[in-house]
Amino acid sequence: MSKHTFLRLIRAIARVVLGIIARIEIIGSLDFQNSGFIIAGNHVGRLEAFLVMLLANRDDIILILAEKYKQYAFWRYVARKVDAIWINRFEADFAALRVVLKRLEQGEVMAVAPEGTRSPTEALLPGRPGAVYLAAKSGLPLIPIGVTGTEDRVVKYRLKRLQRLDITARIGQPFHLPPMPRAGRDEWLQAQTDELMCRIAALLPPSHRGVYADHPRLIELLREQGSPFAEDKHLLAA
């Protein structure tokens, strides 16, 4: 079975399973994306990987797996079938980034959680610069996504009680980064990472914005774009 066929099979299974266990509301669309792009979103649960695969709806999506899963035969099998890239989440894995960048330049797409791990608080953690680095080097647009209802705690609680999940995925507008400068690269990467994380935060309810809840750029974005969350009325009125 080819990689593309295997990915289509996974998407088909995910579509059926998620359709049974969850009510999914998708706000926004990726349908207009016919070329490469990088999806970047918050990470609060394991279900998000399957949800994002459905949203992207591409046979050439790059899948990233943490090296800790190499010890499991199942994940090694999946990695081989989908040509996944193993990555060390705890240090700058430049070898893996080079492989990802090469595949992005060939027109593939990817989804990444800039936080680098599932948030134990269900709110945003500080972003890491990997997604921004790849977007800058590849020239591809970043597409922010904010997801709620996939929190591991919520999933376990509701499924144990045979209750369907209520999942919402808000898809933001794609944006390109300015060219990466030669000087002051670390500061630039941090500033652009903050920009990306604030765009993700703007798609999430206040309870999920974490360390970016009071970031000045987030407040600017909410005032520019508006907010569907009643809790933001005081910000919009200021």
Contacts in CASP RR format, 6 or more apart in sequence:
PFRMAT RR
TARGET T0000
AUTHOR 0000-0000-0000
METHOD contacts of the structure
MODEL  1
MSKHTFLRLIRAIARVVLGIIARIEIIGSLDFQNSGFIIAGNHVGRLEAF
LVMLLANRDDIILILAEKYKQYAFWRYVARKVDAIWINRFEADFAALRVV
LKRLEQGEVMAVAPEGTRSPTEALLPGRPGAVYLAAKSGLPLIPIGVTGT
EDRVVKYRLKRLQRLDITARIGQPFHLPPMPRAGRDEWLQAQTDELMCRI
AALLPPSHRGVYADHPRLIELLREQGSPFAEDKHLLAA
1 9 0 8 1.000
1 81 0 8 1.000
3 59 0 8 1.000
3 81 0 8 1.000
3 82 0 8 1.000
3 83 0 8 1.000
4 59 0 8 1.000
4 60 0 8 1.000
6 81 0 8 1.000
6 82 0 8 1.000
7 53 0 8 1.000
7 59 0 8 1.000
7 61 0 8 1.000
7 82 0 8 1.000
8 59 0 8 1.000
10 50 0 8 1.000
10 53 0 8 1.000
10 82 0 8 1.000
11 53 0 8 1.000
11 54 0 8 1.000
11 57 0 8 1.000
14 50 0 8 1.000
14 51 0 8 1.000
14 53 0 8 1.000
14 54 0 8 1.000
15 54 0 8 1.000
17 50 0 8 1.000
18 24 0 8 1.000
18 47 0 8 1.000
18 50 0 8 1.000
18 51 0 8 1.000
18 54 0 8 1.000
18 167 0 8 1.000
21 159 0 8 1.000
21 164 0 8 1.000
21 165 0 8 1.000
22 164 0 8 1.000
22 165 0 8 1.000
22 166 0 8 1.000
22 167 0 8 1.000
23 164 0 8 1.000
23 165 0 8 1.000
23 166 0 8 1.000
23 167 0 8 1.000
24 51 0 8 1.000
24 167 0 8 1.000
24 168 0 8 1.000
24 169 0 8 1.000
25 166 0 8 1.000
25 167 0 8 1.000
25 168 0 8 1.000
25 169 0 8 1.000
26 55 0 8 1.000
26 168 0 8 1.000
26 169 0 8 1.000
26 171 0 8 1.000
27 168 0 8 1.000
27 169 0 8 1.000
27 170 0 8 1.000
27 171 0 8 1.000
28 170 0 8 1.000
28 171 0 8 1.000
28 172 0 8 1.000
29 171 0 8 1.000
30 37 0 8 1.000
30 39 0 8 1.000
30 55 0 8 1.000
30 56 0 8 1.000
30 57 0 8 1.000
30 143 0 8 1.000
30 171 0 8 1.000
33 109 0 8 1.000
33 143 0 8 1.000
33 174 0 8 1.000
35 107 0 8 1.000
36 104 0 8 1.000
36 107 0 8 1.000
36 108 0 8 1.000
36 109 0 8 1.000
36 140 0 8 1.000
36 141 0 8 1.000
37 109 0 8 1.000
37 140 0 8 1.000
37 141 0 8 1.000
37 142 0 8 1.000
37 143 0 8 1.000
37 174 0 8 1.000
38 104 0 8 1.000
38 109 0 8 1.000
38 110 0 8 1.000
38 111 0 8 1.000
38 112 0 8 1.000
38 131 0 8 1.000
38 134 0 8 1.000
38 135 0 8 1.000
38 138 0 8 1.000
38 140 0 8 1.000
38 141 0 8 1.000
38 142 0 8 1.000
38 143 0 8 1.000
39 52 0 8 1.000
39 55 0 8 1.000
39 56 0 8 1.000
39 109 0 8 1.000
39 110 0 8 1.000
39 111 0 8 1.000
39 112 0 8 1.000
39 143 0 8 1.000
39 145 0 8 1.000
40 111 0 8 1.000
40 112 0 8 1.000
40 113 0 8 1.000
40 114 0 8 1.000
40 131 0 8 1.000
40 142 0 8 1.000
40 143 0 8 1.000
40 144 0 8 1.000
40 145 0 8 1.000
40 196 0 8 1.000
40 200 0 8 1.000
41 111 0 8 1.000
41 112 0 8 1.000
41 113 0 8 1.000
41 114 0 8 1.000
41 144 0 8 1.000
41 145 0 8 1.000
41 146 0 8 1.000
41 147 0 8 1.000
41 200 0 8 1.000
42 113 0 8 1.000
42 115 0 8 1.000
42 119 0 8 1.000
42 124 0 8 1.000
42 145 0 8 1.000
42 146 0 8 1.000
42 147 0 8 1.000
42 200 0 8 1.000
42 204 0 8 1.000
42 208 0 8 1.000
43 113 0 8 1.000
43 115 0 8 1.000
43 116 0 8 1.000
43 117 0 8 1.000
43 118 0 8 1.000
43 119 0 8 1.000
44 118 0 8 1.000
44 119 0 8 1.000
44 122 0 8 1.000
44 147 0 8 1.000
44 148 0 8 1.000
44 149 0 8 1.000
44 150 0 8 1.000
44 151 0 8 1.000
44 152 0 8 1.000
44 208 0 8 1.000
45 118 0 8 1.000
45 150 0 8 1.000
45 151 0 8 1.000
45 152 0 8 1.000
45 155 0 8 1.000
46 118 0 8 1.000
46 150 0 8 1.000
46 152 0 8 1.000
46 155 0 8 1.000
47 150 0 8 1.000
47 155 0 8 1.000
47 165 0 8 1.000
47 167 0 8 1.000
48 113 0 8 1.000
48 147 0 8 1.000
48 150 0 8 1.000
49 111 0 8 1.000
51 147 0 8 1.000
51 150 0 8 1.000
51 167 0 8 1.000
51 169 0 8 1.000
52 111 0 8 1.000
52 145 0 8 1.000
53 61 0 8 1.000
53 111 0 8 1.000
55 145 0 8 1.000
55 169 0 8 1.000
55 171 0 8 1.000
56 109 0 8 1.000
56 111 0 8 1.000
58 109 0 8 1.000
60 107 0 8 1.000
60 108 0 8 1.000
60 109 0 8 1.000
61 108 0 8 1.000
61 109 0 8 1.000
61 110 0 8 1.000
61 111 0 8 1.000
62 84 0 8 1.000
62 85 0 8 1.000
62 100 0 8 1.000
62 103 0 8 1.000
62 104 0 8 1.000
62 108 0 8 1.000
62 109 0 8 1.000
62 110 0 8 1.000
63 79 0 8 1.000
63 82 0 8 1.000
63 83 0 8 1.000
63 84 0 8 1.000
63 85 0 8 1.000
64 84 0 8 1.000
64 85 0 8 1.000
64 87 0 8 1.000
64 96 0 8 1.000
64 100 0 8 1.000
64 110 0 8 1.000
64 112 0 8 1.000
65 75 0 8 1.000
65 78 0 8 1.000
65 79 0 8 1.000
65 84 0 8 1.000
65 85 0 8 1.000
65 86 0 8 1.000
65 87 0 8 1.000
66 86 0 8 1.000
66 87 0 8 1.000
66 88 0 8 1.000
66 89 0 8 1.000
67 86 0 8 1.000
67 87 0 8 1.000
67 88 0 8 1.000
67 89 0 8 1.000
69 75 0 8 1.000
69 76 0 8 1.000
69 79 0 8 1.000
70 76 0 8 1.000
70 86 0 8 1.000
78 84 0 8 1.000
79 86 0 8 1.000
85 96 0 8 1.000
85 99 0 8 1.000
85 100 0 8 1.000
86 96 0 8 1.000
87 93 0 8 1.000
87 96 0 8 1.000
88 96 0 8 1.000
89 116 0 8 1.000
89 117 0 8 1.000
97 130 0 8 1.000
97 133 0 8 1.000
97 134 0 8 1.000
100 110 0 8 1.000
100 134 0 8 1.000
101 134 0 8 1.000
101 137 0 8 1.000
101 138 0 8 1.000
103 110 0 8 1.000
104 110 0 8 1.000
104 134 0 8 1.000
104 138 0 8 1.000
104 140 0 8 1.000
105 138 0 8 1.000
110 134 0 8 1.000
112 130 0 8 1.000
112 131 0 8 1.000
112 134 0 8 1.000
114 127 0 8 1.000
114 128 0 8 1.000
114 130 0 8 1.000
114 131 0 8 1.000
114 132 0 8 1.000
114 193 0 8 1.000
114 196 0 8 1.000
114 197 0 8 1.000
114 200 0 8 1.000
115 124 0 8 1.000
115 125 0 8 1.000
115 126 0 8 1.000
115 127 0 8 1.000
115 128 0 8 1.000
116 125 0 8 1.000
116 127 0 8 1.000
116 128 0 8 1.000
117 125 0 8 1.000
118 152 0 8 1.000
119 125 0 8 1.000
121 210 0 8 1.000
122 151 0 8 1.000
122 153 0 8 1.000
122 207 0 8 1.000
122 208 0 8 1.000
123 207 0 8 1.000
123 208 0 8 1.000
123 209 0 8 1.000
123 210 0 8 1.000
123 211 0 8 1.000
123 213 0 8 1.000
124 197 0 8 1.000
124 200 0 8 1.000
124 201 0 8 1.000
124 204 0 8 1.000
124 208 0 8 1.000
124 209 0 8 1.000
124 210 0 8 1.000
124 211 0 8 1.000
124 212 0 8 1.000
125 210 0 8 1.000
125 211 0 8 1.000
126 197 0 8 1.000
126 211 0 8 1.000
127 193 0 8 1.000
127 196 0 8 1.000
127 197 0 8 1.000
128 193 0 8 1.000
129 189 0 8 1.000
129 190 0 8 1.000
129 192 0 8 1.000
129 193 0 8 1.000
130 193 0 8 1.000
131 142 0 8 1.000
131 193 0 8 1.000
131 196 0 8 1.000
132 142 0 8 1.000
132 177 0 8 1.000
132 189 0 8 1.000
132 192 0 8 1.000
132 193 0 8 1.000
132 196 0 8 1.000
133 180 0 8 1.000
133 189 0 8 1.000
134 140 0 8 1.000
135 141 0 8 1.000
135 142 0 8 1.000
135 176 0 8 1.000
135 177 0 8 1.000
136 177 0 8 1.000
136 179 0 8 1.000
136 180 0 8 1.000
136 192 0 8 1.000
137 180 0 8 1.000
139 176 0 8 1.000
139 177 0 8 1.000
141 174 0 8 1.000
141 175 0 8 1.000
141 176 0 8 1.000
142 174 0 8 1.000
142 175 0 8 1.000
142 176 0 8 1.000
142 177 0 8 1.000
142 196 0 8 1.000
142 199 0 8 1.000
143 171 0 8 1.000
143 172 0 8 1.000
143 173 0 8 1.000
143 174 0 8 1.000
144 171 0 8 1.000
144 172 0 8 1.000
144 196 0 8 1.000
144 199 0 8 1.000
144 200 0 8 1.000
144 202 0 8 1.000
144 203 0 8 1.000
145 169 0 8 1.000
145 170 0 8 1.000
145 171 0 8 1.000
145 172 0 8 1.000
145 200 0 8 1.000
145 203 0 8 1.000
146 169 0 8 1.000
146 170 0 8 1.000
146 171 0 8 1.000
146 200 0 8 1.000
146 203 0 8 1.000
146 204 0 8 1.000
147 167 0 8 1.000
147 168 0 8 1.000
147 169 0 8 1.000
147 170 0 8 1.000
148 167 0 8 1.000
148 168 0 8 1.000
148 204 0 8 1.000
148 205 0 8 1.000
148 208 0 8 1.000
149 155 0 8 1.000
149 165 0 8 1.000
149 166 0 8 1.000
149 167 0 8 1.000
149 168 0 8 1.000
150 165 0 8 1.000
150 167 0 8 1.000
154 165 0 8 1.000
155 165 0 8 1.000
158 164 0 8 1.000
158 165 0 8 1.000
159 165 0 8 1.000
170 203 0 8 1.000
170 204 0 8 1.000
171 203 0 8 1.000
172 199 0 8 1.000
172 203 0 8 1.000
175 199 0 8 1.000
177 192 0 8 1.000
180 188 0 8 1.000
180 189 0 8 1.000
181 188 0 8 1.000
194 212 0 8 1.000
194 215 0 8 1.000
194 217 0 8 1.000
195 217 0 8 1.000
197 212 0 8 1.000
197 215 0 8 1.000
198 212 0 8 1.000
198 215 0 8 1.000
198 217 0 8 1.000
198 218 0 8 1.000
198 221 0 8 1.000
199 221 0 8 1.000
201 208 0 8 1.000
201 209 0 8 1.000
201 210 0 8 1.000
201 212 0 8 1.000
201 213 0 8 1.000
201 215 0 8 1.000
201 218 0 8 1.000
202 218 0 8 1.000
202 221 0 8 1.000
202 222 0 8 1.000
202 225 0 8 1.000
202 227 0 8 1.000
205 229 0 8 1.000
205 231 0 8 1.000
206 213 0 8 1.000
206 229 0 8 1.000
206 231 0 8 1.000
206 232 0 8 1.000
209 218 0 8 1.000
212 218 0 8 1.000
219 235 0 8 1.000
222 232 0 8 1.000
222 235 0 8 1.000
222 236 0 8 1.000
223 235 0 8 1.000
223 236 0 8 1.000
226 232 0 8 1.000
226 236 0 8 1.000
227 235 0 8 1.000
227 236 0 8 1.000
END
